[in-house]
């Protein structure tokens, strides 16, 4: 059985700020943590709700404070108003908010600023710990402080802000009952963009754990000037004017958005559009009808797409994706692939395509067919000629590590390049291997003033 010391004060621990640590409680320490919290916290302790983390603050090996984090409050008007999210967004994204359900400075501990220091240390590591244990991050911390007992000074000193008060209700099973003790609501964003991420029309890739490989839908220009809708306006409408309920640009925009989201059939596209919530439909420019926003049906999408010129639509989409990638500074990767299953009686060899892909999202910005009587090298210029790559980085594999390709990218397209060098070009490989760190700017100690090899 563990016992806590009678006192631990600033005189006994003069350099406590350098010696304090905050860590997760180990499984074998949970009973001790629960017993101390139940014994000394004014609310007692029966458990933490939902996903939960247990922390302890120590000076050397001595416990000085306990913190418990749990799932966010199901409903909190002050918090929800501060975030600005809708009710459907709240239900879907509440898991990205963590609640500081318990905080206790152990009896006998008298160290100045310990509470604010411990809170700050905990919030700095909270998102990473939540990601490691539960597979998703948290971007906002919340807590409720009883103003009759505490002023919230420690939370304010740790960077928290008060955003309002509760109405004095508590959840009891499936109902809410009034307890008559409103609490002050405090929040602490764990990332600078936390409120914007939680209230954005589409879920941010950073909340899905794939910021480097997924499309940030909120950053794409769907309906603004130069966006996808304005580019689609150039497409001729093949439909008869009578009976048209949805604009051509809106139907195609939603269909292409579904394709960017990974849908590969008309049924999947229709289901994806039907699952969009009102905020997402508004962000994609859907027409409002009363209290909802209309989306076309799957048969409508099917008929429209089957009548359009597929090459014209593909050109609009690739030009828009290229412009979006250029706007956010994404690099392009040049890669060639053979299409599995494309060989048949009249075509003994499979179809081979050379494509330009956006690094961050993997989306295809352009592609050309590589005929059977040639190879990828001369087709690279055909691929990049219609694309605006000025000022961007283009990466290629060893096959395209050619002097002519490098000159084309720099002189004609005004782009930068990263080329792979392998042993099949021994002179170039040996020259690269002989380079030292000082040959590259700005790695050199002279600030990059040495001439770089060509």
C-alpha positions in Angstrom: 0.0 0.0 0.0 1.3 3.4 -0.9 1.0 6.4 1.4 1.5 10.1 0.5 3.9 12.3 2.5 2.5 14.8 4.9 4.0 17.9 3.1 5.9 18.7 0.0 6.5 22.5 -0.3 8.6 24.9 -2.3 11.3 25.1 0.5 11.8 21.3 0.3 11.8 21.4 -3.6 13.5 24.7 -4.6 14.1 23.5 -8.3 10.8 21.7 -8.7 10.1 23.3 -12.1 13.1 21.5 -13.6 12.3 18.2 -11.9 8.5 17.9 -12.5 7.3 15.4 -15.0 3.9 14.5 -16.3 3.3 10.9 -17.6 0.6 8.4 -18.2 -0.3 6.2 -15.2 0.8 2.6 -15.7 -1.8 -0.1 -15.5 -0.6 -1.4 -12.1 -0.8 2.2 -10.7 -4.5 2.6 -11.7 -5.9 1.4 -8.3 -3.7 3.8 -6.4 -4.7 6.7 -8.7 -8.4 5.9 -8.3 -8.2 5.5 -4.5 -6.4 8.9 -4.1 -8.9 10.6 -6.5 -11.9 9.1 -4.7 -10.5 10.1 -1.3 -9.4 13.6 -1.9 -11.4 15.1 -4.8 -14.4 17.1 -3.7 -16.6 15.3 -6.3 -15.2 11.8 -5.4 -14.6 9.4 -8.2 -16.5 6.5 -9.7 -14.9 6.3 -13.1 -14.2 8.1 -16.4 -16.7 8.1 -19.3 -15.7 6.7 -22.7 -12.2 7.0 -24.0 -10.0 8.0 -21.1 -6.5 8.8 -20.1 -5.0 8.9 -16.6 -2.0 11.2 -15.8 0.2 11.7 -12.8 2.6 14.7 -12.2 5.7 13.8 -10.2 8.6 15.6 -8.7 11.3 13.0 -9.0 9.3 9.8 -8.1 6.8 11.5 -5.8 3.2 12.0 -7.0 2.1 15.6 -6.6 -1.0 15.9 -8.9 -3.5 13.7 -10.7 -5.4 14.4 -13.9 -8.1 12.4 -15.6 -9.3 13.0 -19.2 -12.5 11.5 -20.6 -14.9 11.8 -23.5 -16.3 15.3 -24.1 -19.6 16.4 -22.7 -22.5 15.2 -25.0 -24.1 18.7 -25.0 -22.7 22.0 -24.0 -24.2 25.1 -25.5 -21.4 27.5 -24.6 -18.7 25.2 -26.1 -20.8 24.5 -29.2 -21.5 28.2 -29.8 -17.7 28.9 -29.5 -16.8 26.2 -32.0 -19.5 27.2 -34.4 -20.3 23.6 -35.6 -23.7 22.3 -36.6 -25.6 19.6 -34.7 -24.7 16.8 -37.2 -21.0 17.9 -37.0 -21.2 17.8 -33.3 -22.4 14.2 -33.3 -19.8 13.2 -35.8 -16.8 15.1 -34.4 -17.2 15.1 -30.6 -14.6 12.4 -30.4 -11.9 15.0 -31.2 -12.6 16.9 -28.0 -11.3 15.7 -24.6 -12.7 16.6 -21.2 -10.5 17.3 -18.2 -12.9 15.5 -15.9 -10.7 15.4 -12.8 -7.7 17.5 -11.6 -6.3 17.1 -8.1 -3.3 18.6 -6.3 -2.6 16.0 -3.7 -2.9 17.1 0.0 0.2 18.5 1.6 1.7 19.6 -1.7 2.4 23.4 -1.6 4.4 24.4 -4.7 3.7 27.7 -6.4 2.3 27.5 -10.0 2.2 23.7 -9.9 -1.4 23.5 -11.2 -0.9 25.7 -14.3 2.5 24.1 -15.0 1.0 20.6 -14.8 -2.0 21.6 -17.0 0.3 23.1 -19.6 2.6 20.0 -19.7 -0.4 17.7 -20.0 -2.1 19.6 -22.9 1.2 19.6 -24.8 1.3 15.8 -25.0 -2.4 15.0 -24.9 -3.1 14.8 -28.6 -0.1 12.5 -29.3 -1.1 10.2 -26.4 -4.7 10.1 -27.6 -3.5 9.2 -31.1 -1.2 6.5 -29.9 -3.8 4.8 -27.7 -7.1 5.4 -29.5 -6.0 5.8 -33.1 -7.3 9.4 -33.5 -6.2 12.8 -32.3 -7.9 15.3 -30.1 -7.7 19.0 -31.1 -9.6 20.7 -28.3 -9.6 20.3 -24.5 -12.6 21.3 -22.3 -13.4 21.4 -18.6 -16.1 22.6 -16.3 -15.2 24.7 -13.2 -17.5 25.3 -10.2 -17.3 29.1 -9.7 -18.5 28.7 -6.2 -15.3 26.9 -5.3 -12.7 28.0 -7.9 -11.9 31.0 -10.0 -10.2 29.0 -12.8 -6.9 30.9 -12.3 -4.7 27.9 -13.0 -6.6 27.2 -16.3 -6.3 30.8 -17.4 -2.5 30.8 -16.6 -2.2 27.6 -18.7 -3.7 29.2 -21.8 -7.3 28.2 -21.4 -10.2 30.6 -22.0 -13.7 30.8 -20.5 -16.4 30.7 -23.1 -19.6 30.8 -21.0 -21.5 28.8 -18.4 -23.6 25.7 -18.4 -27.3 25.8 -17.6 -27.0 23.8 -14.5 -28.1 20.4 -15.8 -26.4 17.0 -15.5 -26.9 13.9 -17.6 -28.6 11.0 -15.8 -28.7 7.9 -18.0 -30.7 9.1 -21.0 -32.1 12.2 -19.5 -30.9 15.5 -18.1 -31.8 16.7 -14.6 -31.3 20.2 -13.1 -28.8 20.3 -10.2 -28.8 24.1 -9.8 -25.0 24.6 -9.9 -24.0 26.1 -13.3 -20.3 25.6 -14.2 -17.9 27.8 -16.1 -16.9 26.3 -19.4 -13.2 26.5 -20.2 -11.6 25.4 -23.5 -8.0 25.1 -24.7 -7.3 24.5 -28.5 -4.5 22.0 -28.9 -3.8 23.2 -32.4 -4.2 26.7 -33.8 -6.8 25.6 -36.3 -8.9 23.5 -33.9 -12.2 25.5 -34.1 -11.9 25.8 -37.9 -11.2 22.0 -38.3 -14.2 21.1 -36.1 -16.6 23.4 -37.9 -15.4 23.0 -41.4 -17.9 21.5 -44.0 -15.7 18.5 -44.6 -13.6 16.5 -42.0 -10.0 17.7 -42.1 -7.4 15.0 -43.2 -5.4 15.9 -40.0 -8.3 14.5 -37.9 -8.4 11.3 -40.0 -4.7 10.6 -39.4 -3.8 11.0 -43.1 -2.8 14.6 -43.6 -0.1 13.7 -46.2 -2.2 11.3 -48.3 -5.7 12.6 -48.3 -7.5 15.5 -50.0 -8.3 18.5 -47.8 -11.8 19.2 -49.2 -12.0 22.5 -47.2 -9.0 23.9 -49.0 -10.2 23.1 -52.6 -11.8 25.8 -54.7 -15.2 24.3 -55.6 -17.5 27.2 -56.3 -15.3 30.4 -56.0 -13.7 32.4 -58.8 -11.5 30.1 -61.0 -13.0 27.1 -59.2 -14.4 23.9 -60.6 -17.9 25.2 -61.1 -16.7 28.2 -63.2 -14.4 25.8 -65.3 -17.3 23.4 -65.9 -19.4 26.3 -67.3 -17.5 25.9 -70.6 -19.1 22.5 -71.2 -22.1 22.5 -73.6 -25.3 21.1 -72.1 -26.5 18.1 -74.2 -29.9 18.0 -72.5 -33.2 19.3 -73.9 -34.1 22.5 -72.1 -37.5 21.2 -71.0 -37.7 19.3 -67.7 -34.2 20.3 -66.5 -34.2 20.6 -62.7 -30.5 20.7 -62.0 -27.8 22.9 -63.7 -25.3 21.0 -65.7 -22.4 22.5 -63.8 -23.9 21.4 -60.5 -24.5 17.8 -61.6 -21.0 17.4 -63.0 -19.4 19.1 -60.0 -21.1 16.7 -57.5 -20.2 13.7 -59.7 -16.5 14.8 -59.9 -16.4 15.5 -56.2 -17.6 12.0 -55.6 -15.0 10.6 -58.0 -12.3 12.6 -56.1 -13.6 11.0 -52.9 -13.0 7.6 -54.4 -16.4 6.6 -55.8 -16.1 4.5 -58.9 -19.7 3.7 -60.0 -22.9 5.6 -60.7 -24.6 3.9 -57.7 -21.7 4.8 -55.4 -21.8 8.4 -56.7 -25.5 8.6 -56.0 -25.1 7.2 -52.5 -22.2 9.6 -51.7 -24.3 12.6 -52.7 -27.2 11.4 -50.7 -25.1 11.1 -47.6 -23.9 14.7 -47.8 -25.1 16.8 -44.8 -26.7 20.3 -45.4 -23.4 22.1 -44.6 -21.5 20.0 -47.1 -24.2 20.5 -49.8 -24.1 24.2 -49.3 -20.2 24.2 -49.6 -20.6 22.4 -52.9 -23.1 25.0 -54.2 -26.3 22.9 -54.1 -29.5 24.9 -54.6 -31.5 25.4 -51.5 -35.2 24.2 -51.4 -36.9 25.2 -48.2 -34.9 23.9 -45.3 -32.7 21.5 -47.3 -30.4 21.5 -50.3 -31.2 19.4 -53.4 -28.9 16.9 -55.0 -29.6 15.1 -58.3 -30.6 11.5 -58.3 -28.4 8.7 -59.4 -30.4 8.2 -62.7 -29.9 12.0 -63.4 -26.2 11.8 -62.9 -26.0 8.7 -65.0 -27.8 10.2 -68.0 -25.9 13.5 -67.8 -22.4 11.9 -67.7 -23.2 9.4 -70.4 -24.1 12.3 -72.8 -21.0 14.4 -72.1 -17.7 14.3 -73.9 -15.6 12.3 -71.5 -12.3 13.8 -72.8 -13.6 17.4 -72.3 -14.7 16.6 -68.7 -11.3 14.9 -68.0 -9.5 18.0 -69.3 -11.5 20.3 -67.0 -10.9 18.1 -64.0 -7.1 17.7 -64.6 -6.6 21.4 -65.2 -8.5 22.3 -62.0 -6.6 19.7 -60.0 -3.3 21.0 -61.4 -4.3 24.6 -60.6 -5.3 23.6 -57.0 -2.0 21.7 -56.5 -0.1 24.8 -57.8 -2.0 27.1 -55.4 -1.0 25.1 -52.4 2.5 24.3 -53.7 2.2 20.5 -54.2 4.8 18.7 -56.2 4.1 16.5 -59.2 5.3 12.9 -59.6 5.7 11.4 -63.1 5.0 7.7 -63.1 4.1 5.1 -65.8 1.9 2.1 -65.2 0.4 -0.7 -67.3 -3.3 -1.3 -66.8 -4.0 -4.8 -65.5 -6.5 -6.7 -67.6 -6.3 -4.3 -70.6 -4.7 -6.8 -73.0 -7.1 -8.7 -75.3 -7.1 -10.3 -78.7 -6.6 -7.1 -80.8 -4.2 -5.7 -78.2 -1.7 -8.4 -77.0 0.1 -5.9 -74.7 -1.7 -4.1 -71.9 -2.4 -0.4 -72.2 0.5 1.7 -70.7 -0.1 5.2 -69.4 2.3 7.9 -68.3 0.6 10.0 -65.6 1.4 13.1 -63.5 0.2 12.7 -59.9 -0.1 15.2 -57.1 2.2 14.1 -54.3 0.0 14.9 -51.3 -3.2 13.5 -52.6 -2.3 11.0 -55.2 -4.8 12.5 -57.6 -4.0 12.3 -61.4 -3.3 15.8 -62.9 -2.8 14.4 -66.4 -2.1 11.3 -68.3 -1.1 10.2 -71.9 -1.1 6.9 -73.7 2.3 5.4 -74.4 2.1 3.6 -77.7 3.6 0.1 -78.1 6.2 1.3 -80.5 7.7 4.0 -78.2 8.5 4.4 -74.5 7.9 6.8 -71.7 10.8 9.2 -72.3 9.5 11.1 -75.4 5.9 11.1 -73.9 6.9 13.2 -70.9 6.8 16.4 -72.8 3.4 15.5 -74.3 2.2 15.0 -70.7 3.5 18.2 -69.3 3.0 20.6 -72.2 -0.6 21.5 -71.3 0.1 21.6 -67.5 1.3 24.7 -65.7 4.2 23.6 -63.5 6.2 26.8 -63.3 7.9 27.1 -60.0 6.9 23.6 -58.9 8.9 20.5 -58.2 8.5 17.6 -60.6 9.9 14.2 -59.5 10.8 11.4 -61.9 12.2 8.0 -61.6 15.6 6.8 -63.0 14.2 6.2 -66.5 13.6 9.9 -67.0 16.9 11.0 -65.6 17.9 12.5 -68.9 19.7 15.8 -69.8 17.0 16.7 -72.3 14.3 16.2 -69.7 16.1 18.3 -67.2 16.6 21.1 -69.8 13.0 20.9 -70.8 11.7 21.2 -67.2 14.0 24.1 -66.3 14.1 26.1 -69.6 10.7 25.4 -71.2 8.5 24.8 -68.1 10.4 26.9 -65.6 10.0 24.1 -63.0 12.4 22.4 -60.6 13.1 18.7 -60.7 14.2 15.8 -58.4 15.7 12.9 -60.4 16.6 9.4 -59.3 20.1 8.3 -60.2 20.9 4.6 -60.2 23.9 2.4 -61.3 22.7 2.2 -64.9 24.3 5.6 -65.4 27.7 5.0 -63.7 29.3 8.4 -64.5 26.4 10.4 -63.1 26.1 8.0 -60.1 29.8 8.3 -59.3 29.7 12.1 -59.6 26.7 12.3 -57.2 28.3 9.9 -54.7 31.5 12.1 -54.6 29.5 15.2 -53.5 29.8 16.4 -49.9 27.3 18.2 -47.8 29.1 21.5 -48.4 28.3 21.2 -52.1 24.6 21.8 -51.5 23.1 25.2 -50.6 22.3 26.1 -47.9 23.9 23.2 -46.1 27.4 24.5 -46.6 29.2 26.3 -43.8 29.8 29.3 -46.1 26.1 29.8 -46.6 26.0 28.2 -50.1 28.5 30.6 -51.7 30.5 27.7 -53.3 29.6 27.1 -56.9 27.3 24.1 -57.2 28.1 21.3 -59.7 26.0 21.0 -62.9 
